[in-house]
Amino acid sequence: MYQILLYIHSLFRWLVLLSLIYSIYRAWRGYISHSAFTGTDNSIRHWTATIAHIQLTLGVVLYFKSPFTRASLKHTLQSMDLSFFSIIHLSMMVVAILLITIGSALSKRKTTDPEKFRTLLIWFSIALLIILLAIPWPFSPFTHRPYFRL
């Protein structure tokens, strides 16, 4: 089960990144061009938040199933690789999902279209930056993971 969760979590990150980048693009384009906030924009906002929540759920389940997590809870600061996943990755991803959730909720409650686009643009962009910093990229100085887990 652990390997399956790891594979799904690894693949799903690309869906999170793509949906977040697309949402940011739509928000930026809508804000710059003073467009109307359409039903499509609202659906993209909603699905981006939903995809992020699914990824968080997968990550939390994976966190508690992982043999590395169990080891890192015993020896948190002895290995940078273990502390990356037990502290840095987990906390930054939770913060990023909270920012996506807050941005989505605030945007939904705004009354004007430019406010909706601006709110999404700011909150989702900050969340994307945090996510990009917290992903275990192959070139990361903290830990090395492949782009795709098989």
CYANA upper distance limits for C-alpha pairs under 8 A (distance plus 0.5 A):
  1 MET  CA      5 LEU  CA      6.72
  2 TYR  CA      6 LEU  CA      6.60
  2 TYR  CA     62 LEU  CA      7.31
  2 TYR  CA     65 LYS  CA      6.71
  2 TYR  CA     66 SER  CA      7.09
  3 GLN  CA      7 TYR  CA      6.64
  4 ILE  CA      8 ILE  CA      6.71
  5 LEU  CA      9 HIS  CA      6.42
  5 LEU  CA     58 LEU  CA      7.49
  5 LEU  CA     62 LEU  CA      6.65
  6 LEU  CA     10 SER  CA      6.49
  6 LEU  CA     62 LEU  CA      7.27
  6 LEU  CA    149 ARG  CA      7.85
  7 TYR  CA     11 LEU  CA      6.73
  7 TYR  CA    148 PHE  CA      8.43
  7 TYR  CA    149 ARG  CA      6.02
  7 TYR  CA    150 LEU  CA      6.65
  8 ILE  CA     12 PHE  CA      6.35
  8 ILE  CA     58 LEU  CA      8.47
  9 HIS  CA     13 ARG  CA      6.84
  9 HIS  CA     55 GLN  CA      7.09
  9 HIS  CA     58 LEU  CA      6.63
  9 HIS  CA     59 GLY  CA      7.09
 10 SER  CA     14 TRP  CA      8.16
 10 SER  CA    147 TYR  CA      8.43
 10 SER  CA    148 PHE  CA      6.72
 10 SER  CA    149 ARG  CA      6.49
 11 LEU  CA     15 LEU  CA      7.79
 11 LEU  CA    148 PHE  CA      7.15
 11 LEU  CA    149 ARG  CA      8.06
 12 PHE  CA     16 VAL  CA      6.86
 12 PHE  CA     55 GLN  CA      7.02
 13 ARG  CA     17 LEU  CA      6.66
 13 ARG  CA     55 GLN  CA      7.55
 14 TRP  CA     18 LEU  CA      6.49
 15 LEU  CA     19 SER  CA      6.49
 15 LEU  CA     51 ILE  CA      7.97
 16 VAL  CA     20 LEU  CA      6.50
 16 VAL  CA     48 THR  CA      7.56
 16 VAL  CA     51 ILE  CA      6.56
 16 VAL  CA     52 ALA  CA      6.31
 16 VAL  CA     55 GLN  CA      7.95
 17 LEU  CA     21 ILE  CA      6.51
 17 LEU  CA    128 LEU  CA      8.04
 18 LEU  CA     22 TYR  CA      6.51
 19 SER  CA     23 SER  CA      6.52
 19 SER  CA     44 ILE  CA      8.22
 19 SER  CA     47 TRP  CA      8.36
 19 SER  CA     48 THR  CA      5.94
 19 SER  CA     51 ILE  CA      8.42
 20 LEU  CA     24 ILE  CA      6.63
 20 LEU  CA     48 THR  CA      6.51
 20 LEU  CA    124 PHE  CA      7.39
 20 LEU  CA    128 LEU  CA      7.42
 21 ILE  CA     25 TYR  CA      6.60
 21 ILE  CA    128 LEU  CA      8.23
 22 TYR  CA     26 ARG  CA      6.64
 23 SER  CA     27 ALA  CA      6.56
 23 SER  CA     41 ASP  CA      8.41
 23 SER  CA     44 ILE  CA      6.77
 23 SER  CA     45 ARG  CA      6.95
 23 SER  CA     48 THR  CA      7.65
 23 SER  CA    120 LEU  CA      8.33
 23 SER  CA    121 LEU  CA      8.46
 23 SER  CA    124 PHE  CA      8.29
 24 ILE  CA     28 TRP  CA      6.48
 24 ILE  CA    120 LEU  CA      7.53
 24 ILE  CA    121 LEU  CA      5.90
 24 ILE  CA    124 PHE  CA      6.96
 24 ILE  CA    125 SER  CA      7.07
 25 TYR  CA     29 ARG  CA      6.50
 26 ARG  CA     30 GLY  CA      6.41
 26 ARG  CA     41 ASP  CA      7.68
 27 ALA  CA     31 TYR  CA      6.45
 27 ALA  CA     41 ASP  CA      8.47
 27 ALA  CA    117 PHE  CA      5.13
 27 ALA  CA    118 ARG  CA      7.30
 27 ALA  CA    120 LEU  CA      6.69
 27 ALA  CA    121 LEU  CA      5.87
 28 TRP  CA     32 ILE  CA      6.54
 28 TRP  CA    117 PHE  CA      7.39
 28 TRP  CA    118 ARG  CA      8.00
 28 TRP  CA    121 LEU  CA      6.61
 29 ARG  CA     33 SER  CA      6.49
 29 ARG  CA     35 SER  CA      8.47
 30 GLY  CA     34 HIS  CA      6.13
 30 GLY  CA     35 SER  CA      5.34
 30 GLY  CA     36 ALA  CA      7.64
 30 GLY  CA     37 PHE  CA      7.81
 30 GLY  CA    114 PRO  CA      7.95
 30 GLY  CA    117 PHE  CA      6.71
 31 TYR  CA     35 SER  CA      7.24
 31 TYR  CA    114 PRO  CA      5.94
 31 TYR  CA    117 PHE  CA      5.87
 31 TYR  CA    118 ARG  CA      6.70
 34 HIS  CA    113 ASP  CA      8.21
 34 HIS  CA    114 PRO  CA      6.87
 35 SER  CA    113 ASP  CA      7.82
 35 SER  CA    114 PRO  CA      8.22
 36 ALA  CA    113 ASP  CA      6.24
 36 ALA  CA    114 PRO  CA      8.50
 37 PHE  CA     41 ASP  CA      6.46
 37 PHE  CA     42 ASN  CA      7.68
 37 PHE  CA    113 ASP  CA      5.71
 37 PHE  CA    114 PRO  CA      8.46
 37 PHE  CA    116 LYS  CA      7.82
 37 PHE  CA    117 PHE  CA      7.87
 38 THR  CA     42 ASN  CA      6.88
 39 GLY  CA     43 SER  CA      6.58
 40 THR  CA     44 ILE  CA      6.63
 41 ASP  CA     45 ARG  CA      6.67
 42 ASN  CA     46 HIS  CA      6.64
 42 ASN  CA    108 LYS  CA      8.34
 43 SER  CA     47 TRP  CA      6.47
 44 ILE  CA     48 THR  CA      6.42
 45 ARG  CA     49 ALA  CA      6.92
 45 ARG  CA    104 SER  CA      6.84
 45 ARG  CA    120 LEU  CA      8.37
 46 HIS  CA     50 THR  CA      6.68
 46 HIS  CA    104 SER  CA      7.63
 47 TRP  CA     51 ILE  CA      6.42
 48 THR  CA     52 ALA  CA      6.68
 49 ALA  CA     53 HIS  CA      6.69
 49 ALA  CA     97 ILE  CA      8.37
 49 ALA  CA    100 ILE  CA      6.65
 49 ALA  CA    101 THR  CA      6.68
 49 ALA  CA    104 SER  CA      7.40
 50 THR  CA     54 ILE  CA      6.72
 51 ILE  CA     55 GLN  CA      6.74
 52 ALA  CA     56 LEU  CA      6.69
 52 ALA  CA     97 ILE  CA      6.86
 52 ALA  CA    100 ILE  CA      8.33
 53 HIS  CA     57 THR  CA      6.65
 53 HIS  CA     97 ILE  CA      7.42
 54 ILE  CA     58 LEU  CA      6.70
 55 GLN  CA     59 GLY  CA      6.53
 56 LEU  CA     60 VAL  CA      6.61
 56 LEU  CA     93 MET  CA      8.14
 56 LEU  CA     94 VAL  CA      7.84
 56 LEU  CA     97 ILE  CA      7.88
 57 THR  CA     61 VAL  CA      6.73
 58 LEU  CA     62 LEU  CA      6.50
 59 GLY  CA     63 TYR  CA      6.39
 60 VAL  CA     64 PHE  CA      6.99
 61 VAL  CA     65 LYS  CA      6.79
 62 LEU  CA     66 SER  CA      6.29
 63 TYR  CA     69 THR  CA      6.72
 64 PHE  CA     69 THR  CA      7.36
 64 PHE  CA     70 ARG  CA      8.19
 65 LYS  CA     69 THR  CA      8.29
 66 SER  CA     70 ARG  CA      7.19
 67 PRO  CA     71 ALA  CA      6.84
 68 PHE  CA     72 SER  CA      6.47
 68 PHE  CA     82 LEU  CA      7.16
 69 THR  CA     73 LEU  CA      6.54
 69 THR  CA     82 LEU  CA      7.71
 69 THR  CA     85 PHE  CA      7.93
 69 THR  CA     86 SER  CA      6.67
 70 ARG  CA     74 LYS  CA      7.35
 71 ALA  CA     75 HIS  CA      6.83
 71 ALA  CA     76 THR  CA      8.37
 71 ALA  CA     82 LEU  CA      8.29
 72 SER  CA     76 THR  CA      5.07
 72 SER  CA     77 LEU  CA      8.34
 72 SER  CA     79 SER  CA      8.47
 72 SER  CA     82 LEU  CA      5.76
 72 SER  CA     83 SER  CA      6.99
 72 SER  CA     86 SER  CA      6.95
 73 LEU  CA     86 SER  CA      7.80
 75 HIS  CA     79 SER  CA      8.01
 76 THR  CA     82 LEU  CA      7.01
 76 THR  CA     83 SER  CA      5.80
 76 THR  CA     86 SER  CA      7.78
 77 LEU  CA     82 LEU  CA      8.17
 77 LEU  CA     83 SER  CA      6.32
 78 GLN  CA     82 LEU  CA      8.38
 78 GLN  CA     83 SER  CA      8.28
 79 SER  CA     83 SER  CA      6.69
 80 MET  CA     84 PHE  CA      6.37
 80 MET  CA    142 PHE  CA      6.81
 80 MET  CA    143 THR  CA      7.86
 81 ASP  CA     85 PHE  CA      7.29
 81 ASP  CA    142 PHE  CA      6.75
 81 ASP  CA    143 THR  CA      5.68
 82 LEU  CA     86 SER  CA      6.63
 83 SER  CA     87 ILE  CA      5.97
 83 SER  CA     88 ILE  CA      7.42
 84 PHE  CA     88 ILE  CA      5.36
 84 PHE  CA     89 HIS  CA      6.28
 84 PHE  CA    142 PHE  CA      7.07
 84 PHE  CA    143 THR  CA      7.58
 85 PHE  CA     89 HIS  CA      5.47
 85 PHE  CA     90 LEU  CA      6.69
 86 SER  CA     90 LEU  CA      6.68
 87 ILE  CA     91 SER  CA      6.43
 88 ILE  CA     92 MET  CA      6.45
 88 ILE  CA    134 ALA  CA      7.46
 89 HIS  CA     93 MET  CA      6.48
 89 HIS  CA    134 ALA  CA      5.62
 89 HIS  CA    135 ILE  CA      7.44
 89 HIS  CA    136 PRO  CA      8.39
 90 LEU  CA     94 VAL  CA      6.71
 91 SER  CA     95 VAL  CA      6.73
 92 MET  CA     96 ALA  CA      6.63
 92 MET  CA    130 ILE  CA      6.94
 92 MET  CA    131 ILE  CA      7.58
 92 MET  CA    134 ALA  CA      6.64
 93 MET  CA     97 ILE  CA      6.66
 93 MET  CA    130 ILE  CA      7.82
 93 MET  CA    131 ILE  CA      6.61
 93 MET  CA    134 ALA  CA      7.24
 94 VAL  CA     98 LEU  CA      6.65
 95 VAL  CA     99 LEU  CA      6.72
 95 VAL  CA    127 ALA  CA      8.27
 96 ALA  CA    100 ILE  CA      6.78
 96 ALA  CA    126 ILE  CA      8.22
 96 ALA  CA    127 ALA  CA      4.98
 96 ALA  CA    128 LEU  CA      7.76
 96 ALA  CA    130 ILE  CA      6.52
 96 ALA  CA    131 ILE  CA      6.78
 97 ILE  CA    101 THR  CA      6.59
 97 ILE  CA    127 ALA  CA      7.55
 98 LEU  CA    102 ILE  CA      6.55
 99 LEU  CA    103 GLY  CA      6.38
 99 LEU  CA    123 TRP  CA      6.46
 99 LEU  CA    124 PHE  CA      7.51
 99 LEU  CA    126 ILE  CA      8.10
 99 LEU  CA    127 ALA  CA      6.28
100 ILE  CA    104 SER  CA      6.45
100 ILE  CA    123 TRP  CA      6.82
100 ILE  CA    124 PHE  CA      6.11
100 ILE  CA    127 ALA  CA      6.72
101 THR  CA    105 ALA  CA      6.62
102 ILE  CA    106 LEU  CA      6.47
102 ILE  CA    123 TRP  CA      8.12
103 GLY  CA    107 SER  CA      6.42
103 GLY  CA    119 THR  CA      6.72
103 GLY  CA    120 LEU  CA      6.15
103 GLY  CA    122 ILE  CA      8.38
103 GLY  CA    123 TRP  CA      5.46
103 GLY  CA    124 PHE  CA      7.11
104 SER  CA    108 LYS  CA      6.69
104 SER  CA    120 LEU  CA      7.03
105 ALA  CA    109 ARG  CA      7.01
106 LEU  CA    110 LYS  CA      6.92
106 LEU  CA    116 LYS  CA      8.40
106 LEU  CA    119 THR  CA      7.51
107 SER  CA    115 GLU  CA      7.75
107 SER  CA    116 LYS  CA      5.06
107 SER  CA    117 PHE  CA      7.77
107 SER  CA    119 THR  CA      6.01
107 SER  CA    120 LEU  CA      6.54
108 LYS  CA    116 LYS  CA      7.35
109 ARG  CA    116 LYS  CA      8.48
110 LYS  CA    115 GLU  CA      6.57
110 LYS  CA    116 LYS  CA      6.08
111 THR  CA    115 GLU  CA      7.71
111 THR  CA    116 LYS  CA      7.97
112 THR  CA    116 LYS  CA      6.92
113 ASP  CA    117 PHE  CA      6.79
114 PRO  CA    118 ARG  CA      6.43
115 GLU  CA    119 THR  CA      6.44
116 LYS  CA    120 LEU  CA      6.79
117 PHE  CA    121 LEU  CA      6.52
118 ARG  CA    122 ILE  CA      6.69
119 THR  CA    123 TRP  CA      6.63
120 LEU  CA    124 PHE  CA      6.09
120 LEU  CA    125 SER  CA      8.41
121 LEU  CA    125 SER  CA      6.32
122 ILE  CA    126 ILE  CA      6.81
123 TRP  CA    127 ALA  CA      6.75
124 PHE  CA    128 LEU  CA      6.55
125 SER  CA    129 LEU  CA      6.76
126 ILE  CA    130 ILE  CA      6.88
127 ALA  CA    131 ILE  CA      6.63
128 LEU  CA    132 LEU  CA      6.57
129 LEU  CA    133 LEU  CA      6.82
130 ILE  CA    134 ALA  CA      6.70
131 ILE  CA    135 ILE  CA      6.59
136 PRO  CA    140 SER  CA      6.75
136 PRO  CA    142 PHE  CA      8.22
136 PRO  CA    143 THR  CA      6.50
136 PRO  CA    144 HIS  CA      6.64
136 PRO  CA    145 ARG  CA      6.22
137 TRP  CA    143 THR  CA      8.01
137 TRP  CA    144 HIS  CA      6.58
137 TRP  CA    145 ARG  CA      6.25
137 TRP  CA    146 PRO  CA      7.32
137 TRP  CA    147 TYR  CA      7.31
138 PRO  CA    143 THR  CA      8.05
138 PRO  CA    144 HIS  CA      5.09
138 PRO  CA    145 ARG  CA      5.38
138 PRO  CA    146 PRO  CA      5.82
138 PRO  CA    147 TYR  CA      7.24
139 PHE  CA    144 HIS  CA      6.94
140 SER  CA    144 HIS  CA      6.40
